[in-house]
Amino acid sequence: MSDLQFAPLANAGALIREHACGGAGTLPRLMVVADGNAAKFHLRKLSGSLGAAGFGYECCIVPSGEESKSVGGLARLWGEFHMAKITRSDLVVAFGGGVTGDLAGFAAATWLRGVPIVQIPTTLLAMVDSSIGGKTAIDLPSGKNLAGAFHRPRLVVIDTSLLDTLPPEVFSEGMAEIIKYGCVFDDEMFDDTSNREIENLKGIIRRCVQIKSDIVSRDEFDRGERMLLNFGHTFGHAVEKVAGYADITHGEAVAIGMVAAARFGEQTGFTKSGTSGKIAAAVAAHNLPSEIPPHLGKHAICDAMLSDKKILSGKINLVLLERIGSAKIVPVEPDGFAADFTL
């Protein structure tokens, strides 16, 4: 597993030097890939930390938002790496939300067949999910995260004080992922996060990070247990795709997808009745949607799900809940799914 540190951003430079440089006598150069929001509020502090630790670095700022996770965004980063003469002895630092971590991670994985990366997440979603475990990807017109690579970070630095500058809607996106952990693994945590007011957020973040770290250590390449972390994502990715990655954020899509998956489970007798209602109430408490917009259409959603990367041996591998806190991976025949699925 990656080295993971909960620490102030002011300590990031020293931690990178200690944990990510592999004992090299000469410090590597750094390429910091920051999104616009992280740069606006926190880049000065990160810069001071890197300078104090003796690092020289280049910086590339990418626009916030899913549209950056594209072939064009990837090509732009490769161009920046080329101009900066980044080599395999240097380091990429992803500084921002989940989009930045995914994009920078995939660029690092594919530049010169692999440049090491450090992840410094600045959003709740990135802290509890996307910065951990080494999944990197970009979106294609045919689907979300279809082009990607496993590229485990040398180090993940989490400073929860960075959440203080998040807009409420961005914070809510991260709550969708936290609710997901409760749905799949921990009914008590689900209860703790089902209300608008959350006590001990730092403790909940640590719990989510521990759950994901433990699972990744047992199933790094997503062939078994790690697939449980996709609860709500198969439906959610389809909603994002059909919506054109524009009108619905990833967190909103995951919230919709969890309710849809629970309803499908209830309709097919797999999931305990009433589960979807509990999840819908939990996401609504954090100003997240729970319904697939009717204008997207059942057939378009079904077609998008059939192009998802979780299709194996011609079957849709859905993560379905037996009840809150217990989930299983259920292979579903596409024809049967299309017949049973209702908006």
Sequence and secondary structure as in RCSB ss.txt:
>XXXX:A:sequence
MSDLQFAPLANAGALIREHACGGAGTLPRLMVVADGNAAKFHLRKLSGSLGAAGFGYECCIVPSGEESKSVGGLA
RLWGEFHMAKITRSDLVVAFGGGVTGDLAGFAAATWLRGVPIVQIPTTLLAMVDSSIGGKTAIDLPSGKNLAGAF
HRPRLVVIDTSLLDTLPPEVFSEGMAEIIKYGCVFDDEMFDDTSNREIENLKGIIRRCVQIKSDIVSRDEFDRGE
RMLLNFGHTFGHAVEKVAGYADITHGEAVAIGMVAAARFGEQTGFTKSGTSGKIAAAVAAHNLPSEIPPHLGKHA
ICDAMLSDKKILSGKINLVLLERIGSAKIVPVEPDGFAADFTL
>XXXX:A:secstr
  EEEE  GGGHHHHHHHHSSTT SS   EEEEEEHHHHHHHHHHHHHHHHHTT  EEEEEE SSGGGSSHHHHH
HHHHHHHHTT  TTSEEEEEESHHHHHHHHHHHHHGGG   EEEEE SHHIIIIITSS EEEEEETTEEEEEEEE
   SEEEE GGGGGG  HHHHHHHHHHHHHHHHHH HHHHHHTSSSS S HHHHHHHHHHHHHHHHHH TTSSSG
GGGGGTTHHHHHHHHHHTTTTSS HHHHHHHHHHHHHHHHHHTT S TTHHHHHHHHHHHTT   S  GGG HHH
HHHHHHTSTTEETTEEEEEEEEETTEEEEEEE HHHHHHH   
